[in-house]
Amino acid sequence: MVEVSKLNCSFSTLGVGNQFIQQAERLGLFNLGDMMKVNLAKLKKHNEFSFTWYADMLDLLKEQGLLRQFQENQL
């Protein structure tokens, strides 16, 4: 189980770049918790979605030890 405080961390506190943060906000994602509960099919259909940004998102989740849980949540 992931600590709730970790999920509530803003992207800026995690050292993520402004471009990533701005695109995440346009996608309606404001912290790790939002990423963990996102509907991936809907996210991919959003006008602001890009696979480059998605790859960065997956890297961030991996750095935070959340990638495996994210993948399981998408099943």
Biopython code that builds the backbone (N, CA, C, O; Angstrom):
import numpy as np
from Bio.PDB.StructureBuilder import StructureBuilder

atoms = [
    (1, "MET", "N", (0.835, -1.187, 0.000)),
    (1, "MET", "CA", (0.000, 0.000, 0.000)),
    (1, "MET", "C", (0.876, 1.245, 0.000)),
    (1, "MET", "O", (1.887, 1.300, 0.700)),
    (2, "VAL", "N", (0.492, 2.227, -0.774)),
    (2, "VAL", "CA", (1.255, 3.455, -0.915)),
    (2, "VAL", "C", (0.801, 4.465, 0.126)),
    (2, "VAL", "O", (-0.387, 4.574, 0.428)),
    (3, "GLU", "N", (1.762, 5.204, 0.671)),
    (3, "GLU", "CA", (1.428, 6.244, 1.633)),
    (3, "GLU", "C", (0.565, 7.306, 0.970)),
    (3, "GLU", "O", (0.854, 7.754, -0.139)),
    (4, "VAL", "N", (-0.505, 7.706, 1.667)),
    (4, "VAL", "CA", (-1.407, 8.727, 1.133)),
    (4, "VAL", "C", (-0.660, 10.036, 0.938)),
    (4, "VAL", "O", (-0.893, 10.735, -0.048)),
    (5, "SER", "N", (0.231, 10.378, 1.858)),
    (5, "SER", "CA", (0.971, 11.640, 1.738)),
    (5, "SER", "C", (1.806, 11.672, 0.462)),
    (5, "SER", "O", (1.972, 12.731, -0.145)),
    (6, "LYS", "N", (2.324, 10.539, 0.060)),
    (6, "LYS", "CA", (3.110, 10.467, -1.174)),
    (6, "LYS", "C", (2.220, 10.748, -2.384)),
    (6, "LYS", "O", (2.628, 11.438, -3.317)),
    (7, "LEU", "N", (1.017, 10.214, -2.360)),
    (7, "LEU", "CA", (0.094, 10.401, -3.481)),
    (7, "LEU", "C", (-0.384, 11.837, -3.599)),
    (7, "LEU", "O", (-0.746, 12.284, -4.687)),
    (8, "ASN", "N", (-0.388, 12.568, -2.483)),
    (8, "ASN", "CA", (-0.861, 13.950, -2.491)),
    (8, "ASN", "C", (0.230, 14.954, -2.843)),
    (8, "ASN", "O", (-0.041, 16.152, -2.919)),
    (9, "CYS", "N", (1.451, 14.490, -3.059)),
    (9, "CYS", "CA", (2.558, 15.382, -3.405)),
    (9, "CYS", "C", (2.316, 16.018, -4.773)),
    (9, "CYS", "O", (1.968, 15.342, -5.741)),
    (10, "SER", "N", (2.507, 17.324, -4.823)),
    (10, "SER", "CA", (2.406, 18.000, -6.115)),
    (10, "SER", "C", (3.622, 17.631, -6.958)),
    (10, "SER", "O", (4.663, 17.240, -6.430)),
    (11, "PHE", "N", (3.478, 17.758, -8.251)),
    (11, "PHE", "CA", (4.582, 17.414, -9.145)),
    (11, "PHE", "C", (5.792, 18.315, -8.906)),
    (11, "PHE", "O", (6.933, 17.864, -9.016)),
    (12, "SER", "N", (5.549, 19.578, -8.580)),
    (12, "SER", "CA", (6.666, 20.506, -8.381)),
    (12, "SER", "C", (7.530, 20.086, -7.197)),
    (12, "SER", "O", (8.741, 20.308, -7.219)),
    (13, "THR", "N", (6.946, 19.489, -6.173)),
    (13, "THR", "CA", (7.741, 19.040, -5.026)),
    (13, "THR", "C", (8.566, 17.808, -5.367)),
    (13, "THR", "O", (9.489, 17.456, -4.633)),
    (14, "LEU", "N", (8.243, 17.158, -6.464)),
    (14, "LEU", "CA", (8.976, 15.970, -6.899)),
    (14, "LEU", "C", (10.084, 16.314, -7.893)),
    (14, "LEU", "O", (10.784, 15.428, -8.382)),
    (15, "GLY", "N", (10.237, 17.601, -8.188)),
    (15, "GLY", "CA", (11.298, 18.032, -9.093)),
    (15, "GLY", "C", (10.990, 17.833, -10.557)),
    (15, "GLY", "O", (11.901, 17.746, -11.381)),
    (16, "VAL", "N", (9.712, 17.759, -10.892)),
    (16, "VAL", "CA", (9.300, 17.568, -12.284)),
    (16, "VAL", "C", (9.318, 18.921, -13.001)),
    (16, "VAL", "O", (9.022, 19.951, -12.394)),
    (17, "GLY", "N", (9.656, 18.917, -14.259)),
    (17, "GLY", "CA", (9.748, 20.146, -15.041)),
    (17, "GLY", "C", (8.410, 20.817, -15.295)),
    (17, "GLY", "O", (7.358, 20.178, -15.271)),
    (18, "ASN", "N", (8.472, 22.119, -15.538)),
    (18, "ASN", "CA", (7.255, 22.918, -15.767)),
    (18, "ASN", "C", (6.437, 22.440, -16.960)),
    (18, "ASN", "O", (5.207, 22.436, -16.903)),
    (19, "GLN", "N", (7.094, 22.045, -18.022)),
    (19, "GLN", "CA", (6.360, 21.597, -19.215)),
    (19, "GLN", "C", (5.525, 20.353, -18.890)),
    (19, "GLN", "O", (4.371, 20.249, -19.305)),
    (20, "PHE", "N", (6.112, 19.421, -18.151)),
    (20, "PHE", "CA", (5.384, 18.220, -17.745)),
    (20, "PHE", "C", (4.191, 18.609, -16.868)),
    (20, "PHE", "O", (3.082, 18.109, -17.058)),
    (21, "ILE", "N", (4.428, 19.499, -15.915)),
    (21, "ILE", "CA", (3.375, 19.918, -14.980)),
    (21, "ILE", "C", (2.234, 20.595, -15.720)),
    (21, "ILE", "O", (1.065, 20.306, -15.462)),
    (22, "GLN", "N", (2.566, 21.493, -16.636)),
    (22, "GLN", "CA", (1.522, 22.207, -17.383)),
    (22, "GLN", "C", (0.680, 21.251, -18.215)),
    (22, "GLN", "O", (-0.543, 21.384, -18.267)),
    (23, "GLN", "N", (1.321, 20.295, -18.861)),
    (23, "GLN", "CA", (0.562, 19.330, -19.662)),
    (23, "GLN", "C", (-0.280, 18.443, -18.752)),
    (23, "GLN", "O", (-1.426, 18.137, -19.083)),
    (24, "ALA", "N", (0.262, 18.026, -17.618)),
    (24, "ALA", "CA", (-0.495, 17.207, -16.670)),
    (24, "ALA", "C", (-1.740, 17.954, -16.210)),
    (24, "ALA", "O", (-2.826, 17.379, -16.145)),
    (25, "GLU", "N", (-1.580, 19.240, -15.892)),
    (25, "GLU", "CA", (-2.729, 20.028, -15.433)),
    (25, "GLU", "C", (-3.780, 20.169, -16.521)),
    (25, "GLU", "O", (-4.977, 20.138, -16.236)),
    (26, "ARG", "N", (-3.344, 20.322, -17.767)),
    (26, "ARG", "CA", (-4.316, 20.387, -18.877)),
    (26, "ARG", "C", (-5.060, 19.063, -19.025)),
    (26, "ARG", "O", (-6.187, 19.025, -19.519)),
    (27, "LEU", "N", (-4.418, 17.977, -18.591)),
    (27, "LEU", "CA", (-5.041, 16.649, -18.627)),
    (27, "LEU", "C", (-5.860, 16.366, -17.364)),
    (27, "LEU", "O", (-6.489, 15.314, -17.251)),
    (28, "GLY", "N", (-5.848, 17.310, -16.418)),
    (28, "GLY", "CA", (-6.618, 17.146, -15.184)),
    (28, "GLY", "C", (-5.881, 16.367, -14.106)),
    (28, "GLY", "O", (-6.506, 15.832, -13.191)),
    (29, "LEU", "N", (-4.565, 16.300, -14.204)),
    (29, "LEU", "CA", (-3.754, 15.565, -13.235)),
    (29, "LEU", "C", (-2.900, 16.555, -12.446)),
    (29, "LEU", "O", (-2.135, 17.324, -13.027)),
    (30, "PHE", "N", (-3.034, 16.531, -11.116)),
    (30, "PHE", "CA", (-2.365, 17.520, -10.286)),
    (30, "PHE", "C", (-1.405, 16.922, -9.267)),
    (30, "PHE", "O", (-0.658, 17.653, -8.617)),
    (31, "ASN", "N", (-1.417, 15.591, -9.121)),
    (31, "ASN", "CA", (-0.511, 14.926, -8.179)),
    (31, "ASN", "C", (-0.425, 13.440, -8.531)),
    (31, "ASN", "O", (-1.084, 12.967, -9.457)),
    (32, "LEU", "N", (0.391, 12.726, -7.785)),
    (32, "LEU", "CA", (0.569, 11.288, -8.060)),
    (32, "LEU", "C", (-0.734, 10.511, -7.876)),
    (32, "LEU", "O", (-0.993, 9.555, -8.607)),
    (33, "GLY", "N", (-1.543, 10.911, -6.918)),
    (33, "GLY", "CA", (-2.824, 10.246, -6.687)),
    (33, "GLY", "C", (-3.723, 10.311, -7.905)),
    (33, "GLY", "O", (-4.383, 9.333, -8.256)),
    (34, "ASP", "N", (-3.747, 11.481, -8.554)),
    (34, "ASP", "CA", (-4.542, 11.626, -9.779)),
    (34, "ASP", "C", (-4.048, 10.665, -10.858)),
    (34, "ASP", "O", (-4.845, 10.063, -11.578)),
    (35, "MET", "N", (-2.733, 10.529, -10.960)),
    (35, "MET", "CA", (-2.168, 9.607, -11.955)),
    (35, "MET", "C", (-2.554, 8.166, -11.662)),
    (35, "MET", "O", (-2.877, 7.398, -12.568)),
    (36, "MET", "N", (-2.515, 7.814, -10.389)),
    (36, "MET", "CA", (-2.773, 6.424, -10.013)),
    (36, "MET", "C", (-4.213, 6.010, -10.272)),
    (36, "MET", "O", (-4.481, 4.826, -10.475)),
    (37, "LYS", "N", (-5.143, 6.953, -10.269)),
    (37, "LYS", "CA", (-6.550, 6.582, -10.456)),
    (37, "LYS", "C", (-7.111, 6.986, -11.822)),
    (37, "LYS", "O", (-8.312, 6.865, -12.063)),
    (38, "VAL", "N", (-6.235, 7.468, -12.717)),
    (38, "VAL", "CA", (-6.700, 7.924, -14.015)),
    (38, "VAL", "C", (-7.220, 6.756, -14.859)),
    (38, "VAL", "O", (-6.725, 5.633, -14.765)),
    (39, "ASN", "N", (-8.217, 7.045, -15.672)),
    (39, "ASN", "CA", (-8.722, 6.094, -16.654)),
    (39, "ASN", "C", (-7.852, 6.261, -17.898)),
    (39, "ASN", "O", (-7.987, 7.241, -18.631)),
    (40, "LEU", "N", (-6.971, 5.313, -18.127)),
    (40, "LEU", "CA", (-5.979, 5.431, -19.193)),
    (40, "LEU", "C", (-6.615, 5.550, -20.576)),
    (40, "LEU", "O", (-6.120, 6.304, -21.413)),
    (41, "ALA", "N", (-7.688, 4.831, -20.827)),
    (41, "ALA", "CA", (-8.350, 4.905, -22.132)),
    (41, "ALA", "C", (-8.864, 6.322, -22.394)),
    (41, "ALA", "O", (-8.716, 6.845, -23.499)),
    (42, "LYS", "N", (-9.465, 6.936, -21.383)),
    (42, "LYS", "CA", (-9.962, 8.311, -21.531)),
    (42, "LYS", "C", (-8.807, 9.289, -21.664)),
    (42, "LYS", "O", (-8.871, 10.227, -22.458)),
    (43, "LEU", "N", (-7.739, 9.071, -20.882)),
    (43, "LEU", "CA", (-6.587, 9.957, -20.929)),
    (43, "LEU", "C", (-5.989, 9.985, -22.333)),
    (43, "LEU", "O", (-5.647, 11.052, -22.842)),
    (44, "LYS", "N", (-5.866, 8.828, -22.952)),
    (44, "LYS", "CA", (-5.273, 8.746, -24.284)),
    (44, "LYS", "C", (-6.115, 9.452, -25.349)),
    (44, "LYS", "O", (-5.591, 9.835, -26.395)),
    (45, "LYS", "N", (-7.402, 9.626, -25.093)),
    (45, "LYS", "CA", (-8.285, 10.296, -26.051)),
    (45, "LYS", "C", (-8.306, 11.818, -25.866)),
    (45, "LYS", "O", (-8.841, 12.539, -26.708)),
    (46, "HIS", "N", (-7.735, 12.294, -24.784)),
    (46, "HIS", "CA", (-7.719, 13.731, -24.498)),
    (46, "HIS", "C", (-6.859, 14.457, -25.536)),
    (46, "HIS", "O", (-5.815, 13.951, -25.948)),
    (47, "ASN", "N", (-7.301, 15.638, -25.954)),
    (47, "ASN", "CA", (-6.577, 16.416, -26.973)),
    (47, "ASN", "C", (-5.148, 16.749, -26.563)),
    (47, "ASN", "O", (-4.276, 16.870, -27.423)),
    (48, "GLU", "N", (-4.894, 16.898, -25.275)),
    (48, "GLU", "CA", (-3.570, 17.283, -24.790)),
    (48, "GLU", "C", (-2.630, 16.091, -24.570)),
    (48, "GLU", "O", (-1.461, 16.284, -24.234)),
    (49, "PHE", "N", (-3.124, 14.872, -24.755)),
    (49, "PHE", "CA", (-2.302, 13.676, -24.517)),
    (49, "PHE", "C", (-1.244, 13.523, -25.597)),
    (49, "PHE", "O", (-1.498, 13.761, -26.778)),
    (50, "SER", "N", (-0.043, 13.118, -25.166)),
    (50, "SER", "CA", (1.006, 12.731, -26.118)),
    (50, "SER", "C", (1.763, 11.544, -25.514)),
    (50, "SER", "O", (1.873, 11.415, -24.294)),
    (51, "PHE", "N", (2.269, 10.702, -26.371)),
    (51, "PHE", "CA", (3.000, 9.540, -25.878)),
    (51, "PHE", "C", (4.350, 9.935, -25.284)),
    (51, "PHE", "O", (4.885, 9.220, -24.437)),
    (52, "THR", "N", (4.897, 11.056, -25.717)),
    (52, "THR", "CA", (6.134, 11.549, -25.108)),
    (52, "THR", "C", (5.877, 11.909, -23.651)),
    (52, "THR", "O", (6.648, 11.532, -22.768)),
    (53, "TRP", "N", (4.796, 12.635, -23.401)),
    (53, "TRP", "CA", (4.432, 12.989, -22.032)),
    (53, "TRP", "C", (4.132, 11.722, -21.225)),
    (53, "TRP", "O", (4.537, 11.611, -20.068)),
    (54, "TYR", "N", (3.432, 10.779, -21.829)),
    (54, "TYR", "CA", (3.084, 9.526, -21.156)),
    (54, "TYR", "C", (4.346, 8.758, -20.747)),
    (54, "TYR", "O", (4.399, 8.186, -19.658)),
    (55, "ALA", "N", (5.344, 8.743, -21.604)),
    (55, "ALA", "CA", (6.603, 8.068, -21.269)),
    (55, "ALA", "C", (7.254, 8.748, -20.064)),
    (55, "ALA", "O", (7.802, 8.076, -19.191)),
    (56, "ASP", "N", (7.192, 10.076, -20.018)),
    (56, "ASP", "CA", (7.720, 10.808, -18.866)),
    (56, "ASP", "C", (6.926, 10.477, -17.608)),
    (56, "ASP", "O", (7.496, 10.359, -16.523)),
    (57, "MET", "N", (5.612, 10.328, -17.753)),
    (57, "MET", "CA", (4.763, 9.966, -16.622)),
    (57, "MET", "C", (5.157, 8.595, -16.073)),
    (57, "MET", "O", (5.259, 8.409, -14.860)),
    (58, "LEU", "N", (5.375, 7.646, -16.967)),
    (58, "LEU", "CA", (5.771, 6.303, -16.541)),
    (58, "LEU", "C", (7.131, 6.325, -15.850)),
    (58, "LEU", "O", (7.347, 5.608, -14.873)),
    (59, "ASP", "N", (8.046, 7.149, -16.358)),
    (59, "ASP", "CA", (9.353, 7.293, -15.698)),
    (59, "ASP", "C", (9.187, 7.839, -14.287)),
    (59, "ASP", "O", (9.828, 7.360, -13.352)),
    (60, "LEU", "N", (8.329, 8.839, -14.135)),
    (60, "LEU", "CA", (8.077, 9.421, -12.813)),
    (60, "LEU", "C", (7.495, 8.381, -11.866)),
    (60, "LEU", "O", (7.929, 8.268, -10.719)),
    (61, "LEU", "N", (6.513, 7.623, -12.343)),
    (61, "LEU", "CA", (5.924, 6.581, -11.504)),
    (61, "LEU", "C", (6.963, 5.536, -11.108)),
    (61, "LEU", "O", (6.957, 5.046, -9.979)),
    (62, "LYS", "N", (7.847, 5.198, -12.030)),
    (62, "LYS", "CA", (8.903, 4.230, -11.722)),
    (62, "LYS", "C", (9.842, 4.786, -10.656)),
    (62, "LYS", "O", (10.209, 4.082, -9.715)),
    (63, "GLU", "N", (10.230, 6.054, -10.809)),
    (63, "GLU", "CA", (11.114, 6.703, -9.823)),
    (63, "GLU", "C", (10.493, 6.712, -8.426)),
    (63, "GLU", "O", (11.197, 6.610, -7.421)),
    (64, "GLN", "N", (9.177, 6.833, -8.378)),
    (64, "GLN", "CA", (8.464, 6.913, -7.108)),
    (64, "GLN", "C", (8.048, 5.535, -6.577)),
    (64, "GLN", "O", (7.416, 5.440, -5.526)),
    (65, "GLY", "N", (8.404, 4.470, -7.304)),
    (65, "GLY", "CA", (8.061, 3.119, -6.886)),
    (65, "GLY", "C", (6.588, 2.784, -7.063)),
    (65, "GLY", "O", (6.044, 1.943, -6.346)),
    (66, "LEU", "N", (5.943, 3.448, -8.025)),
    (66, "LEU", "CA", (4.496, 3.281, -8.214)),
    (66, "LEU", "C", (4.123, 2.637, -9.549)),
    (66, "LEU", "O", (2.944, 2.387, -9.800)),
    (67, "LEU", "N", (5.095, 2.367, -10.396)),
    (67, "LEU", "CA", (4.783, 1.881, -11.740)),
    (67, "LEU", "C", (4.032, 0.559, -11.726)),
    (67, "LEU", "O", (3.034, 0.405, -12.430)),
    (68, "ARG", "N", (4.496, -0.385, -10.939)),
    (68, "ARG", "CA", (3.840, -1.701, -10.901)),
    (68, "ARG", "C", (2.377, -1.569, -10.444)),
    (68, "ARG", "O", (1.484, -2.186, -11.025)),
    (69, "GLN", "N", (2.144, -0.778, -9.420)),
    (69, "GLN", "CA", (0.777, -0.584, -8.937)),
    (69, "GLN", "C", (-0.080, 0.103, -9.993)),
    (69, "GLN", "O", (-1.246, -0.250, -10.169)),
    (70, "PHE", "N", (0.487, 1.082, -10.696)),
    (70, "PHE", "CA", (-0.236, 1.755, -11.773)),
    (70, "PHE", "C", (-0.655, 0.749, -12.838)),
    (70, "PHE", "O", (-1.798, 0.751, -13.294)),
    (71, "GLN", "N", (0.284, -0.111, -13.229)),
    (71, "GLN", "CA", (-0.015, -1.115, -14.248)),
    (71, "GLN", "C", (-1.107, -2.065, -13.775)),
    (71, "GLN", "O", (-1.997, -2.425, -14.545)),
    (72, "GLU", "N", (-1.042, -2.468, -12.518)),
    (72, "GLU", "CA", (-2.074, -3.357, -11.968)),
    (72, "GLU", "C", (-3.429, -2.665, -11.914)),
    (72, "GLU", "O", (-4.462, -3.294, -12.144)),
    (73, "ASN", "N", (-3.424, -1.373, -11.611)),
    (73, "ASN", "CA", (-4.679, -0.614, -11.560)),
    (73, "ASN", "C", (-5.349, -0.527, -12.927)),
    (73, "ASN", "O", (-6.566, -0.365, -13.021)),
    (74, "GLN", "N", (-4.549, -0.636, -13.982)),
    (74, "GLN", "CA", (-5.083, -0.495, -15.345)),
    (74, "GLN", "C", (-5.667, -1.793, -15.897)),
    (74, "GLN", "O", (-6.273, -1.795, -16.969)),
    (75, "LEU", "N", (-5.490, -2.886, -15.179)),
    (75, "LEU", "CA", (-6.020, -4.181, -15.642)),
    (75, "LEU", "C", (-7.499, -4.296, -15.421)),
    (75, "LEU", "O", (-8.096, -5.320, -15.755)),
]
sb = StructureBuilder()
sb.init_structure("model")
sb.init_model(0)
sb.init_chain("A")
sb.init_seg("    ")
for serial, (resi, resn, name, xyz) in enumerate(atoms, 1):
    if name == "N":
        sb.init_residue(resn, " ", resi, " ")
    sb.init_atom(name, np.array(xyz, "f"), 0.0, 1.0, " ", f" {name:<3s}", serial, name[0])
structure = sb.get_structure()
